[in-house]
Structure formats: structure tokens, C-alpha cells
């Protein structure tokens, strides 16, 4: 059973890290992500019943999520939301229940290390794959129109956004490529500099302004200018590649209609503001209630939460991030891994100012894995401290 559980866990992580929005790996009318979600929950509930107690933080989080989903479903229904639209809002947030599975399996330093290793390896794999595709476009070995049609008909039209007609594109799974970059920066590895350079080049080639700006802002926010004075030449050179490479790339290549995407975001802001009432300001309009320009999900994640759940909903997300932060600072063991998980989560939080990542399975999965991993490391720290006390008393 232990080997089978590990196989399922590894498949689950591979699908999350490489599968983008979840539509790439489809099984009939459903997706592999949905299938794994129900499989994981079913297996782990049985295991919890016969092997060990569910951790208190998992019970509290799961109970809170269930109460929130029920409450805002009722609010949306009372406000006249269509059932299909309510379901579209509930589905991504239901992924929070995966904490049952992640908390069960990620319970030791070794399993945390397995997660870290998979994040790093898949990020390099994705970066090399993307650079390889762009090289084939450049050499004329791959036809852009054929690839475009393949991505939109055989893979997932919702997961790929093409930048003009030159072959550049954004894939939702690239989020974990940047998260992997953060892990490469903060954990020890062979060929660390090469891996960082490869991912940085791929990040620039995606033509995604939000990635580059928020990645730079993340480190400016977390470390500040004083760190620059302590960085070695290798890191400074990599930073120069990112900055000057981005400036050249964005100034010389066609990246699609940015004005259109910006105008749609502005429209969303205006339409949400027009629908604010004294009640909705605090509790929102409920699930299933959108705006004319975006009936279901909005590009600005926090704007969607405010519109549907009000200030109360935003406060709940803030509380969850505080819990994540407290788990991060609770112990000082494995500082590099802790920092990578925290900064990766913070990157998703910042990126969601312009893209809807934090309130769907792509971002939620990272938060839950980070929380379970840091809880496991905290448990390891407690065990180590207890062993030291026991050793000292025996002397």
C-alpha cells in the first residue's frame, strides 16, 4: 500500500506541476486532475480511519472551507445565480479539501525533499521544452499554424495564450516553472547556476510581463537593496540577464494585443464598482454572480473574491496566508526549503493581482503543499528538540 500511495502521490504532483489549468490531461468528459482529486480523498479518508487521527489544522481548514462553500452557494442562489455558474465557482475552491491527502503523505523530511526535487526537475523540464519549441520555430522545423491548431484542438485552448504569430505563447503551467526557479535559487543542487539561467531565459521568452515584474518585485520586497551588496558575481550576472534580456525582448518582439487585455481588466474594475452595495461590500453577491464582461471568472483574482465574497472573503484569504506565514516562521530548520515554499506562495499571491492564480487549483495546490510541508518540517524540529532533551537528561 505504501508503494501504491507513493505512485499516486507522484502522479498527482506531476499532473499539478505540468498540467496547467487541468484541461491538458482529459479522461473522457472529465480530467485527470478531477479523477485524482476524488481518488486521493477517498483513499486518504479510509487510511485516516484505520491508521491515524486527522491533524487538527486539517480538520479546522476543511470545516471552514465547507462552511464557506455552503454559505456563498446559498447567497448566490438567493441572488438569482444560475446553478451552472455556482458550480463553476465552487469547483476550483473545492480543491482545498486536497489538504487531507497532502497532509497525510507529506509527513516527514524525506517526503518534503521528494516534493522539492519534483518541483525543481519539472521546472527545468518545462523550460527546456519551451526553449526547444521556440528553437524549432526559429529554425523553420516546426510550423506555427500546425502547432497552434494542435494546442487548441488536441491539448487545451484555455491553457495556451499565443503572443502574436511568431510562435511565442504562454502556458498556465509555466507558473510552476517560476516556482521551480525560486526553489533552484534557495536550495542546494549541482549545476544550480545553469538551471537558473535556463529557466530565466524561458521566462523571458514567454513574453509574460506579470511573471517578470512580480518575480523582480518579490525579491525586492523580501530582501531589499541591502542584499544586492552581498550578492556574488554569479547572481548579479543572472540578474543582469533577466533585466536587460527582458528590456530587449519586450522592445523588439510582437507579443499580441496588450492594450486589449488591459482594457478588459479596467472594464471589470468599473463593472464591479458599479455593483457595490452596502451589503455586498461586506459579504459580496455570492457564487455564480459575475459581471457582463466576465460572467464567470475574472483576470484579477482579488477583484473576483471581493465581488462574490466581499471584504469578508478577502479577510478569510488573508487569515489563510497568516496561517501559512506562521507555519513558515515557527521553526528555523531547513531554512532554504522553508524560504522557497514561502516565496513561491508569495509569488502566486502577487501574480494574482493581474492573473487568477491564487483562487484555483494551480495556486491552491501550491499553498496546500507548502502548508503540509512546513507542518512536517515543524514536526521534525519538535522531534529533534525532544530527542536532544531526552539525550541530555539521560546523561
Buried (B, 14 or more C-beta within 10 A) or exposed (E): EEEEBEEBBEBBBBBBBBBBBBBBBBEEEEBBBBBBBEBBBEBBEEBBEEEEEBBEBBEEBBEBBEEBBEBBBEBBBEBEBEEEBBEBBBBBBBBBBBBBBBBBBBBBBEBBBBBBEBBBBBBBBBBBBBBEBBEBBEEEEBEBEEBBEEBBEEBBEEBBBBBBEBBBBBBBBBBBBBBBBBBBBBBEBEEBEEBBBBBBBBBBBBBBBBBBBBBBBBBEEEEEEEEEEEEEEEBEEBBEBBEEBBEEBBEEEEBBEEEEEEEEBEBBEEBBEEBBEEEBEEBBBBBBBBBEBBEEBBBBBBBBBBBBBBBBBBEBBEEBBEBBBEBBEBBEBBEEBBBBBBBBBBBBBBBBBBBBBBBBBBBBBBBBBBBBBBBBBBBBBEEEEEEEEEEEEEE
